[in-house]
Amino acid sequence: MTSDRVSAALLASADETLVARCVAGDTAAFAVLVRRHSPLLRVLITRIVGSATEADDVVQDSFVIAWREMANLRDGSAVRAWLVRICTRQAYALLRKRPADLELAVSEAAPATAGQPETQAVRNAQLRALALALDQLPTDQRQAWLLREAGGLDYAEIGELMEIPASAVRGKLARARANIVIRMEAWR
């Protein structure tokens, strides 16, 4: 079998299969998991730590941990939630190490896209307003909102990560959304 076929087969493999291969020492399978889940993790962790550079470090460190601990993952199909859990723990550990008086940047600027400068300016202003609204949420509401909206996790996965029942996640998300709507009223 050629390396192209192996790569194509790995790319098409389910997470559960990739995890089993990782446990057996297959670094190519791990590379596919990294490629598949890094974008989501970067977005989520950037929002938590406020810096794409620090998010890259957190995600990279988290994948090192994941490689070492992969054999402890009981359900390979749950690897995404497991990786999110590792990354969020690492991100919050990083935040706890920061000095209390350190101000966080609202958000690093998004890369410029093609289009009218006015449109881009409005979009950037909206994103800054959303970032400020998120920063004003209680930590548990912000975490639940980020895991749902940026991470794409379902209520059960969020509940597992936050160690609360799915019904509590539903309540936290409802309160977070209500708070965001109030704070973003000017953008309606």
Contacts in CASP RR format, 6 or more apart in sequence:
PFRMAT RR
TARGET T0000
AUTHOR 0000-0000-0000
METHOD contacts of the structure
MODEL  1
MTSDRVSAALLASADETLVARCVAGDTAAFAVLVRRHSPLLRVLITRIVG
SATEADDVVQDSFVIAWREMANLRDGSAVRAWLVRICTRQAYALLRKRPA
DLELAVSEAAPATAGQPETQAVRNAQLRALALALDQLPTDQRQAWLLREA
GGLDYAEIGELMEIPASAVRGKLARARANIVIRMEAWR
6 28 0 8 1.000
7 28 0 8 1.000
10 18 0 8 1.000
10 21 0 8 1.000
10 28 0 8 1.000
10 29 0 8 1.000
10 32 0 8 1.000
11 32 0 8 1.000
13 21 0 8 1.000
13 29 0 8 1.000
13 32 0 8 1.000
14 77 0 8 1.000
15 33 0 8 1.000
15 36 0 8 1.000
15 76 0 8 1.000
15 77 0 8 1.000
15 79 0 8 1.000
15 80 0 8 1.000
16 75 0 8 1.000
16 76 0 8 1.000
16 77 0 8 1.000
16 79 0 8 1.000
17 29 0 8 1.000
18 29 0 8 1.000
18 30 0 8 1.000
18 32 0 8 1.000
18 33 0 8 1.000
18 79 0 8 1.000
19 29 0 8 1.000
19 33 0 8 1.000
19 70 0 8 1.000
19 73 0 8 1.000
19 76 0 8 1.000
19 79 0 8 1.000
20 76 0 8 1.000
21 28 0 8 1.000
21 29 0 8 1.000
22 29 0 8 1.000
22 30 0 8 1.000
22 33 0 8 1.000
22 67 0 8 1.000
22 70 0 8 1.000
23 70 0 8 1.000
23 71 0 8 1.000
30 67 0 8 1.000
30 70 0 8 1.000
33 66 0 8 1.000
33 79 0 8 1.000
33 83 0 8 1.000
34 63 0 8 1.000
37 79 0 8 1.000
37 80 0 8 1.000
37 83 0 8 1.000
38 59 0 8 1.000
38 63 0 8 1.000
40 80 0 8 1.000
40 84 0 8 1.000
40 150 0 8 1.000
40 151 0 8 1.000
40 152 0 8 1.000
41 59 0 8 1.000
41 62 0 8 1.000
41 83 0 8 1.000
41 84 0 8 1.000
41 87 0 8 1.000
42 52 0 8 1.000
42 55 0 8 1.000
42 56 0 8 1.000
42 59 0 8 1.000
43 150 0 8 1.000
43 151 0 8 1.000
44 84 0 8 1.000
44 87 0 8 1.000
44 88 0 8 1.000
44 146 0 8 1.000
44 147 0 8 1.000
44 150 0 8 1.000
44 151 0 8 1.000
45 54 0 8 1.000
45 55 0 8 1.000
45 58 0 8 1.000
45 59 0 8 1.000
45 87 0 8 1.000
45 88 0 8 1.000
45 90 0 8 1.000
45 91 0 8 1.000
46 52 0 8 1.000
46 55 0 8 1.000
46 108 0 8 1.000
47 107 0 8 1.000
47 131 0 8 1.000
47 134 0 8 1.000
47 146 0 8 1.000
47 150 0 8 1.000
48 55 0 8 1.000
48 88 0 8 1.000
48 91 0 8 1.000
48 92 0 8 1.000
48 95 0 8 1.000
48 143 0 8 1.000
48 146 0 8 1.000
49 55 0 8 1.000
49 58 0 8 1.000
49 91 0 8 1.000
49 94 0 8 1.000
49 95 0 8 1.000
50 104 0 8 1.000
50 105 0 8 1.000
50 107 0 8 1.000
50 108 0 8 1.000
51 105 0 8 1.000
51 108 0 8 1.000
52 108 0 8 1.000
54 94 0 8 1.000
55 91 0 8 1.000
58 87 0 8 1.000
58 90 0 8 1.000
58 91 0 8 1.000
58 94 0 8 1.000
59 87 0 8 1.000
61 90 0 8 1.000
62 83 0 8 1.000
62 86 0 8 1.000
62 87 0 8 1.000
62 90 0 8 1.000
63 83 0 8 1.000
65 86 0 8 1.000
65 90 0 8 1.000
66 82 0 8 1.000
66 83 0 8 1.000
66 86 0 8 1.000
69 86 0 8 1.000
73 79 0 8 1.000
73 82 0 8 1.000
76 82 0 8 1.000
78 157 0 8 1.000
80 153 0 8 1.000
80 157 0 8 1.000
81 153 0 8 1.000
81 157 0 8 1.000
81 160 0 8 1.000
81 161 0 8 1.000
84 147 0 8 1.000
84 151 0 8 1.000
84 153 0 8 1.000
84 157 0 8 1.000
84 161 0 8 1.000
85 160 0 8 1.000
85 161 0 8 1.000
88 143 0 8 1.000
88 147 0 8 1.000
88 161 0 8 1.000
104 135 0 8 1.000
106 128 0 8 1.000
106 131 0 8 1.000
106 132 0 8 1.000
106 135 0 8 1.000
107 127 0 8 1.000
107 128 0 8 1.000
107 131 0 8 1.000
109 124 0 8 1.000
110 124 0 8 1.000
110 127 0 8 1.000
112 120 0 8 1.000
113 120 0 8 1.000
126 187 0 8 1.000
129 183 0 8 1.000
129 184 0 8 1.000
129 186 0 8 1.000
129 187 0 8 1.000
130 180 0 8 1.000
130 184 0 8 1.000
132 183 0 8 1.000
133 179 0 8 1.000
133 180 0 8 1.000
133 183 0 8 1.000
133 184 0 8 1.000
134 142 0 8 1.000
134 145 0 8 1.000
134 146 0 8 1.000
134 180 0 8 1.000
135 142 0 8 1.000
136 179 0 8 1.000
136 183 0 8 1.000
137 145 0 8 1.000
137 176 0 8 1.000
137 179 0 8 1.000
137 180 0 8 1.000
140 162 0 8 1.000
140 172 0 8 1.000
141 172 0 8 1.000
141 173 0 8 1.000
141 175 0 8 1.000
141 176 0 8 1.000
141 179 0 8 1.000
142 176 0 8 1.000
143 162 0 8 1.000
144 158 0 8 1.000
144 162 0 8 1.000
144 169 0 8 1.000
144 172 0 8 1.000
144 173 0 8 1.000
144 176 0 8 1.000
145 172 0 8 1.000
145 173 0 8 1.000
145 176 0 8 1.000
145 177 0 8 1.000
145 180 0 8 1.000
147 153 0 8 1.000
147 157 0 8 1.000
147 158 0 8 1.000
147 161 0 8 1.000
147 162 0 8 1.000
148 155 0 8 1.000
148 158 0 8 1.000
148 169 0 8 1.000
148 173 0 8 1.000
153 161 0 8 1.000
155 166 0 8 1.000
155 169 0 8 1.000
155 170 0 8 1.000
155 173 0 8 1.000
156 166 0 8 1.000
158 166 0 8 1.000
158 169 0 8 1.000
159 165 0 8 1.000
159 166 0 8 1.000
159 168 0 8 1.000
159 169 0 8 1.000
162 169 0 8 1.000
164 172 0 8 1.000
END
